Amino acid sequence: MNTVLLRHCPELAGLLPRGAGAVAPWRHVQPVTGGDGRAQG
């Protein structure tokens, strides 16, 4: 599953669990907000 996610969404590489499958808990990150306070995406 990790390879499928990385193939289609390589920007998720830093969030995927290391040494575990994609169904393991992912790392938490702080949301990036724009000037209006809303999360960018």
N, C-alpha and C positions, 0 to 999 in steps of 0.2 A: 504494500500500500504506500510506503514511503516513496518508492520510485515513481509511482503514478502521480502522487501529489507534486513531487519535485519536477517531473516532466511537464506538467500543466501549470504549475504555480511555483516557479523557482524562487520567488521572493519569500516563500514560507520556510526556506531552508534553515534559517536561524531560529525558528519557533518549534520545529519538530523535536521530539525527545531524542536524545542521543543514546544509542545502545538499546533502544526499545522500539516497538512497532508504532505506527501512526495512531493507534487507538489508545496509547498510553497518554496520561495528562501532558498537555503542551505547556511550554514555559509562558509565564505571564509577562506582558509588556505594558508599558504606559502608552495610552492612546496619544496620537499626535493631533493637536488641535490647531485650527486655523485662527485667524484674528477675530472671528466672530464667536469663538468658544465651542464650535461644533467639531466633532471628529472628522478628519479628512479621510476619504476613501475612494 
